[in-house]
């Protein structure tokens, strides 16, 4: 499982991924610990049952960003640019 964390940029509604963690699929304790460190006002986290960061970023884009008018996903971890079309 890949856990992505980051924040929604309040100025332009972009999702900025700032960290990526590879965890065991059932490691709920680590997920809870990592998510607890996020800011309450714009923090974001999601886990994806995939094996690599690039696939997790693509799923994050499709699930959370593509549905938001004008929003973009910015990967500040590895610079992955999701397919948008």
Beta strands, then each sheet from edge to edge (+ up, - down):
strand 1: 2-8
strand 2: 15-22
strand 3: 43-48
strand 4: 73-75
sheet 1: 3+ 1- 2+ 4+
end
